[in-house]
Amino acid sequence: MSAIILGKKVRNEIRKQGRSITWVSEQMGLSPSSLSQRISGNPEFRYSELEKLTIILGLGENYNWFE
């Protein structure tokens, strides 16, 4: 899966839950601009960041960002 497609999936999940980039970035310990850059694919998300997102968004431990 490309970084851009993954970023779109992350953005869609954040919107679906009614969350903001600012709120999610604060929960992750990132600046809003850093999270926006990762969503845009540059730099790509680290696996550990995707794990944090899964927890923050309450997606369950078996959620797979790459499906």
N, CA, C and O of each residue as an XYZ file, in Angstrom:
268
protein
N       0.860     -1.176      0.000
C       0.000      0.000      0.000
C       0.900      1.231      0.000
O       1.873      1.302      0.751
N       0.570      2.182     -0.837
C       1.384      3.395     -0.900
C       1.122      4.284      0.315
O       0.081      4.190      0.964
N       2.088      5.140      0.600
C       1.976      6.060      1.732
C       0.794      7.007      1.556
O       0.164      7.399      2.538
N       0.491      7.372      0.328
C      -0.620      8.293      0.067
C      -1.957      7.616      0.339
O      -2.853      8.223      0.926
N      -2.097      6.371     -0.082
C      -3.338      5.631      0.178
C      -3.516      5.409      1.676
O      -4.619      5.553      2.204
N      -2.430      5.058      2.357
C      -2.487      4.879      3.803
C      -2.900      6.184      4.482
O      -3.728      6.176      5.393
N      -2.330      7.293      4.045
C      -2.688      8.595      4.603
C      -4.156      8.922      4.415
O      -4.793      9.469      5.315
N      -4.700      8.587      3.244
C      -6.134      8.811      2.998
C      -6.976      7.964      3.935
O      -8.009      8.415      4.430
N      -6.535      6.737      4.179
C      -7.268      5.856      5.089
C      -7.255      6.425      6.510
O      -8.271      6.404      7.205
N      -6.100      6.932      6.929
C      -5.993      7.549      8.255
C      -6.906      8.772      8.335
O      -7.671      8.916      9.289
N      -6.828      9.653      7.335
C      -7.659     10.861      7.328
C      -9.148     10.501      7.363
O      -9.919     11.118      8.099
N      -9.547      9.514      6.577
C     -10.957      9.103      6.552
C     -11.419      8.579      7.904
O     -12.533      8.870      8.339
N     -10.572      7.812      8.565
C     -10.940      7.279      9.883
C     -11.064      8.402     10.904
O     -11.977      8.387     11.730
N     -10.164      9.370     10.858
C     -10.237     10.522     11.775
C     -11.540     11.284     11.542
O     -12.232     11.635     12.498
N     -11.874     11.539     10.291
C     -13.119     12.258      9.962
C     -14.347     11.460     10.362
O     -15.302     12.003     10.919
N     -14.312     10.161     10.071
C     -15.453      9.286     10.393
C     -15.797      9.356     11.875
O     -16.965      9.279     12.256
N     -14.772      9.501     12.704
C     -14.978      9.564     14.146
C     -15.244     10.979     14.652
O     -15.460     11.179     15.847
N     -15.230     11.957     13.755
C     -15.498     13.327     14.156
C     -14.356     13.964     14.929
O     -14.555     14.932     15.663
N     -13.166     13.418     14.762
C     -11.983     13.954     15.447
C     -11.296     14.985     14.557
O     -11.562     15.066     13.357
N     -10.420     15.758     15.156
C      -9.641     16.732     14.396
C      -8.185     16.290     14.335
O      -7.717     15.513     15.167
N      -7.483     16.800     13.334
C      -6.047     16.541     13.219
C      -5.339     17.037     14.481
O      -4.428     16.379     14.983
N      -5.754     18.181     14.985
C      -5.140     18.743     16.189
C      -5.309     17.804     17.370
O      -4.347     17.526     18.085
N      -6.534     17.308     17.583
C      -6.789     16.415     18.717
C      -5.958     15.140     18.598
O      -5.308     14.727     19.559
N      -5.981     14.517     17.418
C      -5.241     13.272     17.222
C      -3.742     13.512     17.386
O      -3.054     12.709     18.017
N      -3.234     14.598     16.829
C      -1.798     14.875     16.940
C      -1.390     15.074     18.399
O      -0.320     14.620     18.807
N      -2.224     15.744     19.183
C      -1.928     15.930     20.608
C      -1.867     14.589     21.329
O      -0.987     14.368     22.161
N      -2.792     13.703     21.014
C      -2.819     12.379     21.632
C      -1.582     11.565     21.261
O      -1.109     10.744     22.047
N      -1.065     11.800     20.060
C       0.102     11.065     19.577
C       1.421     11.686     20.013
O       2.468     11.048     19.904
N       1.386     12.922     20.507
C       2.613     13.616     20.875
C       3.319     14.223     19.672
O       4.537     14.405     19.686
N       2.551     14.536     18.629
C       3.082     15.170     17.420
C       2.471     16.554     17.266
O       1.432     16.850     17.857
N       3.108     17.389     16.480
C       2.481     18.664     16.132
C       1.447     18.385     15.040
O       1.568     17.401     14.311
N       0.441     19.237     14.924
C      -0.535     19.050     13.844
C       0.119     19.025     12.465
O      -0.309     18.272     11.590
N       1.147     19.838     12.267
C       1.809     19.848     10.957
C       2.543     18.534     10.696
O       2.574     18.066      9.557
N       3.130     17.935     11.725
C       3.803     16.644     11.554
C       2.811     15.545     11.179
O       3.090     14.719     10.310
N       1.661     15.541     11.837
C       0.642     14.544     11.497
C       0.129     14.771     10.078
O      -0.054     13.812      9.329
N      -0.103     16.020      9.702
C      -0.560     16.325      8.343
C       0.459     15.881      7.299
O       0.087     15.381      6.237
N       1.737     16.062      7.599
C       2.779     15.622      6.673
C       2.758     14.111      6.511
O       2.901     13.603      5.399
N       2.582     13.391      7.608
C       2.531     11.933      7.530
C       1.308     11.482      6.737
O       1.389     10.538      5.952
N       0.184     12.150      6.939
C      -1.030     11.820      6.182
C      -0.792     12.052      4.694
O      -1.332     11.333      3.853
N       0.016     13.055      4.374
C       0.345     13.351      2.974
C       1.408     12.408      2.406
O       1.668     12.415      1.203
N       2.017     11.604      3.268
C       2.976     10.613      2.808
C       4.432     11.009      2.871
O       5.293     10.271      2.392
N       4.731     12.181      3.462
C       6.123     12.617      3.524
C       6.402     13.330      4.840
O       6.063     14.507      4.961
N       6.996     12.685      5.819
C       7.504     11.318      5.790
C       6.374     10.310      5.999
O       5.265     10.677      6.387
N       6.666      9.058      5.741
C       5.674      8.002      5.935
C       5.466      7.745      7.424
O       6.325      8.052      8.251
N       4.300      7.172      7.747
C       4.040      6.764      9.127
C       5.003      5.653      9.522
O       5.312      4.766      8.727
N       5.464      5.718     10.748
C       6.203      4.599     11.336
C       5.165      3.584     11.839
O       4.024      3.938     12.137
N       5.580      2.343     11.924
C       4.668      1.308     12.421
C       4.174      1.659     13.828
O       2.996      1.478     14.135
N       5.065      2.155     14.674
C       4.686      2.506     16.054
C       3.630      3.612     16.074
O       2.770      3.635     16.954
N       3.694      4.519     15.115
C       2.692      5.589     15.039
C       1.332      5.029     14.631
O       0.298      5.475     15.129
N       1.335      4.065     13.739
C       0.075      3.428     13.350
C      -0.521      2.644     14.521
O      -1.740      2.608     14.690
N       0.334      2.021     15.322
C      -0.155      1.338     16.522
C      -0.820      2.326     17.475
O      -1.883      2.040     18.027
N      -0.191      3.500     17.671
C      -0.769      4.535     18.529
C      -2.111      5.004     17.988
O      -3.074      5.162     18.738
N      -2.167      5.224     16.678
C      -3.424      5.658     16.066
C      -4.540      4.645     16.305
O      -5.678      5.018     16.589
N      -4.211      3.383     16.190
C      -5.190      2.321     16.404
C      -5.773      2.405     17.811
O      -6.981      2.264     18.003
N      -4.911      2.633     18.780
C      -5.353      2.746     20.173
C      -6.148      4.027     20.384
O      -7.235      3.994     20.960
N      -5.619      5.146     19.925
C      -6.264      6.453     20.115
C      -7.659      6.474     19.504
O      -8.594      7.028     20.083
N      -7.791      5.866     18.332
C      -9.083      5.860     17.638
C      -9.966      4.687     18.049
O     -11.079      4.542     17.543
N      -9.483      3.855     18.955
C     -10.283      2.752     19.484
C     -10.671      1.732     18.426
O     -11.805      1.254     18.411
N      -9.742      1.398     17.545
C     -10.055      0.507     16.434
C      -9.866     -0.966     16.759
O     -10.190     -1.819     15.934
N      -9.361     -1.278     17.912
C      -9.169     -2.673     18.295
C      -7.795     -3.173     17.911
O      -7.206     -2.727     16.926
N      -7.296     -4.098     18.696
C      -5.914     -4.562     18.518
C      -5.683     -5.321     17.229
O      -4.538     -5.457     16.799
N      -6.729     -5.817     16.600
C      -6.570     -6.575     15.358
C      -6.786     -5.731     14.108
O      -6.794     -6.259     12.997
N      -6.961     -4.415     14.283
C      -7.191     -3.552     13.124
C      -5.935     -3.527     12.244
O      -4.815     -3.429     12.745
N      -6.139     -3.618     10.941
C      -5.018     -3.640      9.994
C      -5.145     -2.468      9.033
O      -6.066     -2.422      8.218
N      -4.220     -1.521      9.131
C      -4.238     -0.348      8.258
C      -3.947     -0.704      6.811
O      -4.221      0.088      5.910
N      -3.395     -1.889      6.579
C      -2.925     -2.235      5.249
C      -3.912     -3.083      4.439
O      -3.570     -3.558      3.356
N      -5.112     -3.274      4.945
C      -6.123     -4.033      4.195
C      -6.952     -3.116      3.343
O      -7.853     -3.574      2.640
